[in-house]
Amino acid sequence: MKEKAGYLPNIGEELAYKTVTFAGKQENLEVELPLLTQEQTNLVLENVRKASSDVLKSMTISEIVQVIDAVIEQLLDRTNYYRQKAERLLPIITGYDEEVIRTGLTTFLKIFRKHHLQRFLVEDFGNPLILDDFQPRTKRGFSKAVGPDVTVQIWSGNVPALPLWSLISSLMVKSGSIGKVPSAEPLFAGWFAQMLVDVEPKLADCLAVVWWKGGDEERERHLFKQADVVLAYGGNESLESIKSRVPITTRFLPFGHKISFGIVSSMSLDSRKAIKTVHQAANDVIRYDQQGCYSPHVFYVQKGGNVSPREFAQLLAHELEAFEKRYPRRSLSMEEGASLAEWRQKEELSMLTNHNKEVLGETNGAWTVVFSGNEGELAPTSLNRTIKVMEINDLEDVVPFIEPYRSYLQTVGIAAAPSELFAIANVLANAGVTRITALGSMNSPEAGWHHDGRFNLSDLVHMVDIEHSAEDYAESFASYTD
Amino acid sequence: MNFKNKVVLVTGSSRGIGASLARGFAREGATVVVNYLQNKRAAEEVVTSCIELGGDAWAIGADVTDESAVNEMVEEILLEAGKIDVVVNNAFKSFMFNPEQRKLAWQLNWDDYQGQIDGAVRSIHHVCQAVIPAMKKQSSGSIINMVSNLVERPIVPYHEYTTAKTAVVGYSRNLAAELGLFGIRVNCVAPGLVYPTDTTRDTKEEVKDIIISQTPLRRLTTPRDVEGPVLFLASEWSEFMTGQTLYVDGGFVMK
């Protein structure tokens, strides 16, 4: 099977492609990634810049939302051509099980329907019309939010469809986009761009989805110089290197690796609620095999419930085993398998010094739960369904364990009573956590969330103010002044 | 190899649970007759995989609701293999398992029930009648009728389907009471919601979650899960069991 990745405005030129082969369980898939020459990149840039100012800037925000909503509705329809293609091909390129892709896509796409997009807009701007025209401000005067002409986006990872966050965000601020797909999941962004254009042909030149080899200095320097905003996902090292190529006049928005964890209060571990709590925790571990930045590495479980932290770990182990039948773990690469084995071996060795410790799950199994007593430290696990359970006396006990990771902290999934929730939320906020969610919802941020504590939309725009003085002063020049 | 030299007929085994059962018997060395209604290609694929797994197999197309077709099929088996040791009545009349669109109690007419009763009890009756003479001669035989755990706990009341399957349990017990005298055993296997199969592929996640939340072993039934209990009832390991129903649903039903 063959599939062309990416999406390009019509630049009237022949393109070169690089072919990457993905081995699926049943068949192989050859994906052709569009490779642009310097001149072609320039042409694309020019087209996108022009279309962004001629087309996107002249559309109303409500028209743009309608187009996105129409595409999302199509993608939620399981008989749709692209939806079926996604369900068929994404398991091959990402290795995730078909059931994982099917349910994951629906859960993810749902938050981009019209009523959610409206929430996004209100969250960041209050009055979304500020993207269309100058709007009156409470401080007096008027303001308008103006999006960039060109946003360059560098996506990473193999969680399917993830580029939608930034692609949709930039569209909603009326910015043209040039996106670079990761070679681990190069397809979805291109399909989405094509679907947008099918729904609204005017958008044909507003987007480009391409590929180049990461770290191609000359290309990146050139591209970044002409972009208004560069938005990049990845490890800190590659982000540092990208940053070094972004000129001071271009805004750089980096989204680096993060670490997330769960907190389970003893209030959620009575004889009736414990199993539900454990189920929610397991759900957070199995969704995309912890490949998202919001996936947990550790569950801190409070002592004193009818189910002890050690029993929580054992219940979690069986829940993961049951989930393996329903949503099997994806097939791991050699390197991933080796690193997982190494992590597990280290954990097993440390049982010699920490007699409290238990390593659950078979050596070659699809999951590992480590109960490590009061070891405490929030150390990253090997992902791919490896999780640590640690016991704490009070919920606040987590603070010293997470402090060393302040700049990496992101999501906390929590099962606790309301009074506990708000008390611990303050403590976590001060420690650097930016998102607190229900246990079981860690992998599904809600519409309008603050990714890494930042604003998805308003970080992309600049505000233009008409100060009150200008308005007042203008009055004196009106022809109709008495 | 528990089933070396044993001849096993599995009705409706071109796909789903039936196909999985055919492979399960083949893995243990049995000669499997893969009965199918329409999908010859799928049946041939099951035959190929049975042979690869170390058993022997061939496919026979026959509509089990048609008495003469069933008789012809059984004659062919006896002619070819000389005996029938095990029959798994797995075929059933197609039914839309859709909790949202199912008919409510007051929307059903008698034809709805009759259709399912014909698809379940009548077809099993045809197959049993056809194999009983041969099994009597052998003084042995194991008949396994596939039902559903809904017969004990209709978590979603699919009235006509479940009524027919419940009738199969009663039918099987009566048969067991009489055929025990000839050394023929009759039992039922009642799986929970089996996923994935063609009939359950579109079952909503919410329904699955509700069932899982009430299942001690915390997941749905897979086609492979059904193999063990069926093979057990087909084998000598259960030689003193008849008239029983085994529930294969992770503990959702306890009886």
Interface residues (C-beta under 8 A of the other chain):
Chain A: E99 T103 K276 H279 H318 E319 A322 F323 K325 R326
Chain B: Y195 P196 E205 K208 I212 S213 L217 R218 R219 L220 T222
